[in-house]
Amino acid sequence: QVQLVESGGGLVQAGGSLRLSCAASGRTFARYTVGWFRQAPGKERDFVAAIRSTGHTYYADSVKDRFHISRDSAKSTVFLQMNSLKPDDTAVYYCAADSGIILSSIRFPAHYDHWGQGTQVTVSS
């Protein structure tokens, strides 16, 4: 069983940066695909970025040139570096993990088995 804990959220002005962390328990975490999703009030949970066990990364078009996902397998942690933040990036950010997810499913939250509790990111204009 994998447990995920997000941290690093907060309040930042537009144009600023934040780095989110997703720390996991479990010695096999390096084998998991990890995704970041976000959910704004009244909206669906949307895909932000994902990283496979191979290190391959995938991004939503809306964040592709601003966000960077990485992982430190030795520390069982995945990071989401968010730059040039916009008010539209305001949401609760969740990390999710799954060991058997196929590539075509990585953008869909229903295909992830493990979720963190979320961390709030607020970007002021």
N, C-alpha and C positions, 0 to 999 in steps of 0.2 A: 504494500500500500504506500502510495506517495502522498505526502502532505506538502502543500505549497503555501508560502507566506510572502506576500508582496510588501514592499516598502519603497519610500522615496517620493511619494506624492507630496503635493503641497500647492501653495499659491504662488504664481509667477506672473510677471507682466508679459504682454505680447512681445515676441522676439527673444524671449529668454529661453533657458534650457533647464531640463530636469533629467535625472537618471533614475529609472525605476529598477528595482531588483526583485527577483523571484527566487527565493531560497527554498530548496527542496530537501526533504528527508529521503532516505533510501539510497543504497549503494549502486543501484543500476540506473540512476537518473540520466547518465550520459547516453543511454540508449533511447531516451524518450524524445519525441518531437514536442517542443514547447511553443505555445502560441500566446500572443498578447491580444486581448480584446478590450473594447471599451464600450461603455453604455452611458449615454446621456439621459437625463430625465425624460420619460415618455417615449423613448426611442428603443429600437432593438439593439441587442449586443452585436457590435460590428467587429470584424477582423481588422487587426492593425498590422501584425507581423508574426512570423513564425521562423523557427530554426530547427532543422532536422538534426539527427544524431551525426550525420555526415558533415554538418556545418553549413549546408546550403541554407540560404535565407530567402524569405519571401515577404513582400510588403503590399499593403493596400496602396492604391495609386495616390490617395490623398496624403500619404506620409512618406512616400518613397524617397524623396530627396532630402528629407529632414530628420527621419528617425533611423536608428541603427540598432539592430538586435545582435547580441553576442552571448556566448556562454563560457563560463569557467567550469569545466567539468570536474576539476580537482576540488572545487568548492561547492559543487552542485548548485550553481547559481546561474541564472540567465538575466541579462541586463537589457534594458531598453533605453537607449540614449535618445532623448528628444530635444531637438534643436529648432530654432525659429518657430517657437510655439505660437499658435493662433488661438483666439477665443473659441473657435470651433473645435479645438482639441479638448475643451473642458468636458470631463466625463469621469466616471469611475473606471479605472483600468484593472483588468483581471489577467492573471496568467493562468494558463491551462496546460496540461500535459497528457500525453497518451503514448503508449509504447507501440501500438499497432496501427496507428492511423495511416491511411494511404494518402498519397500526394494530392489527389483530387479532392480530398476532404478537409485539408488543413485550414481552409478559410471558414469552416462551418462549426460553430460552437457545439452543436449537438454531438459531434464525433469525438469530443475530448472527455475522458473519464474523470480527470482530476482537476480541481479548481481551487484557487486561493480565494481569500475573502474580499479582495479588491482594495485599491488605494485611490483616494480622490485626487484628481488633478484639476486645478482651476486656473484658467488663464484670463487675466484681466486685460481689458483694452486700454 
